[in-house]
Amino acid sequence: MLIFNKKFAPQYGEVTRVSPLVRRLVAPNPSPFTFYGTGTYIIGKTQIIIIDPGPAIPSHIQALENLLENVTVSHILITHNHVDHSPAAQPLKLITGADIYGFDVTGQAEIDNHAEEGRDQNFAPDHILKDGDIIEGDGWTIEAIHTPGHLSNHLCFALREEKALFSGDHVMGWSTSVVSQPDGNMKDYIASLEKLLSRDDDIYYPTHGAPIENPKPYVRALIAHRHQRESQILEVLSTGATTILHMVDIIYSDIPPYLHPAARSSLLSHLIHMTNDGRVKCRGKIDKDGIFSLP
């Protein structure tokens, strides 16, 4: 059973130590899609790396700059290029001289109509990371893990010394991830969740919300939730629903209307996955206006 943890009360502008090697600073950008805001993680002691510097909010960038006395920032790592994760990377690079590392974005869809925070179109990492790449520093070792689905360029970062995974928006404890078209991919998202089950991480640090302890049962619950959602789609199709608008009204009747655009986009991702593997048929183009039915 999928149980969310919404117990999280950050103090904006204040750095919290969450482990011997890890500190967190939460940006003041709360929203229905960012929860209480973007959690920027600082790893290391005298030589540090920063994961997801967040939005380019002056107070947040200043709070990050205040951390930099007597330390060297060697790397700026980006899980993915939504605007709540990556825009502060360039200002931080100017302050610190550290290069920006992330996954290749050249294959992303040109038009991104996410019903959430939107995409940072200016994101251009200095160094392209691939699945399995290792970054080492003074007292820490980071492994990049490609986890496409939420976005095609999504990376998680594993801190080997603490068996900790910085899970970005791929796995969050307060909510499921939105898998939006055109760059999100439900098949990839589920495969990326299954990929994490083969790992031995003890704790996850999502970019939004509280840490996830004992993460494997939670990841299994996320996978089961997606399979249950697809069973719901098959059920409503069997009752005669044919459009995404109609299906969302039935399946997501328990969520506020302002979240329905995100629900429609996520449902489309499910339907693309299900049409491609033959569980669903679509008359015409497989898009938000498609007419869907059982085979």
N, C-alpha and C positions, 0 to 999 in steps of 0.2 A: 504493500500500500504506500502511495506517495504522500508523505507528510512534510509540509513546508515549515521552515523555521524563520519566523519574522521578528525574532527578538534581536534587535540590533539598534543601538543608540549612539551613533558616532558624534564626537564633538568636532565640528569643523575647525580646521586650522591647527588641531592638536595631533601629534604623532603618538600612535599607540604601538607598544611592543607586543607582538603576538607570539614570538618564539625567540630563542637565543640569537638567531641570524636575521629575523624578519621584523620589520616595522611597517605600519600602515598609516596612510594619511588619506582621509576621505574628502573628496571635492564637494563643494556646496551646489550640487546640481541634481537635487531629488526630482523624481518624476515617476509616472506609472511604469516606465520601462527601465529606470536606473535605480529604483528603490530609494534608499537614502542618499545615493550619489556614487560616484566612481571611486573605488578604493585603489589608490596608488600604493604599490608595494616597494619597499626599500630593503635590499638584501645586502648583507655584509657589514663590516665594521669600519675599517679605514679605507678600503677600496670597495665601492658599492656599485650595485646595478639598480636600475629603477624600471619597474614593470608597469606599463599603462599609466603614463603621466597624466592622462585625462584630458578634460576640456581646457581650452585656453582662457581660463578665468584668472584675472590678475591676482586675486587673493590666494588662490590655490598655488599658482606659480611662485608667489612670494613665500608662501609657507614651505614649499619645496626648497627654495633658495636658502631659507634660514637653516636648513639641515646640513648645508654643505661646508660649514666651517670645519677645518681639520680632516676632511675626507676628500677622496677622489672618486668622481663618477666615471666609470670605465665603459658602461654600456647602457643604452636606453632600449628596452625591449617592448614590443607592441604585440598584444594578442591578436588584434584585428583592427581594421580602420573605420569603425563607427566613430561618430563625432564626440562621443563621451569617453573615448579611449585614447585617441592618438594626436589631436591637434596641439596639445601642450608639448609634444616632443621637439618641435623645431625651436620654440623659445628656450626650452631646457638645454638643447644642444648649444645654442648661442651662449648660454650662461656657463655651461660646464665644459664644452669642447668634446663631449662624448658623442660617438656615432650612434645612429638609430638602426635597430635590427628588427626585421619582420619578414613575413612571407611575401613572395612575389605577388603583386597585385595586377600585373599586366593582363591576366586572363579574366579579370572580373567583368561582369556585365556592364556595358556603358551607361545604361540607365538603371538607377536603383530607386525604386519607389517604396522603400520600407515604410511601414506604418509605425515606425518607432523613431529612434534618434537620428537616423540618416547617416550617410557615409561621408567620410573625410576624403573629398576628391583630391586634395593636395598631398595626400600621404605618399611619400616616396622614400623608402628605407635606404640608408647608405649601404647596408649589407643584407643580402637575401639569405634567409635561413631555410633549411630543408629539414624534413623529418629526420630525427636522429642526430642532428648537429649538436655539438658540445661546445659550451663556452665556459672557460675556467678563469678563476680569479683568486684573490687572497682569502682562502678559507671557504670557498664555495665553488660548486660545479653545477651548471645548468644544462639540461637537455631540452631541446626543442621537439615538440610532438605535434605534428600536423593533424588537426581535428576539424576538417571541413564540415559544413552543414549549416551552422548559424550564418556564417559567411564562408566563401571558398578559401579565404586566406587566414582562417582562424588557426592560431597556435595555442597550445598549452605549454607551460614551462615547468619542468620538474627540478626541484632542488634536492640533489642526491644526498647531501649531508643530513637532511632532516626527513627524507622520504615524503616530501611535500610537493603538491601539484598546484600551480597557479592556473586555475581552470577558466579564466576569462569569463565569457558568457556561455561557454559550452555546457558547463554544469554549475548551476546556482542553487543555493539551498532555499531561497525565498520564493522561487517561481520557476516554471519551465522556461526554456529559451524559445524565442520567436524564430521560426525558420521561414523567412520571407523570400518571395520571388522579387527579382529574377536571379539573385546570386545565391540565395539559400537553397539547400538541397536536402530533402528529407531522407532519401536513401543514404547519402553520405553522413548525415547527422546520426542516424541510428548506427551505422557502421563505426563511426567515431566513438560513440558511447561504448559499443562492444569492444573496441580497441582498448579502452581504459581498463576493462575488466581483466585483461592479461597482465596488468601492472601491479606493483606491490606498494603503491603510495598509501601512507597512513592517514593523510589529512589533505583536504583541498582548501585552497584559498580563492574563492571566486572574486571577480572584480567588483561585484555588488553583493552586499550582505555579509553574513557571518560565515566563519569557517565551517566546513563539513567534516566531522569526525566519522571514522568508520565508513568511508565513502562507498564501498562496493555495494552494499545493500541498497543504498540510495540510487546508484547508477542503474542497478537492475530494475528498480521501481520506475525510473524514468523511461527505460526501454519498454517495460510492461505498459506504461501509460500511453506510449505512442502506438503500441499494438492495440490497446483498448480503443483508442481514438479511431483507428482504422476499422475496427469491428463496428463502432458506432456509425461510421460512414456507410458501410455495407448495409447496416440495419435501416438507416433512413432512406437509402436508395431503394431498398425493397418495399418501402411504403409509398414510393412514387415521387419523392423529392428528386429534382433533377439539376437544380442550380446551386451554386455556392451560397448565394444570399439566403435561399430557403434552408439549406443545411445548417448554416451558422445560426439562424433563428432557433432551430430545434436543438442542435448539439450544445450551443453556447448560451442557452437561455438563462443561465445562472450568473453571467458576467455582465458588467455595465455596458451600455451601448457604445461608449467612447472606446472600448477595447475591441469592438467588432471588426474594425479595419484590419487590425493585427491578426484576429482570428480568421478572417477571410483569407489573408495571405498565407497563413500557416496551413489552413485547410487545403488551399490550392497546392501547396507543396506535397501534402499527403496524396492528393488526387493524381498529381503527376506521377508520383512513385507507384501508385496502385494501377494507373493506366498503363504505365510502361511494363509492369510485370503481369498484365492480363487480368487483374482482378476487377477492373472497372473499364467501361467503354466511354469514349467521348465523341459526340457528334460535332465535327468541325475541329477548329483549333483548340488545343488544350490550354486554356487560359481562364481568367476570372469570369469570362462570359460563356464558358463552355456549357454544353448540355450533357450531363453525365447519366449513366445508367449501369445496371449490372450486365455482364456479358450474356 
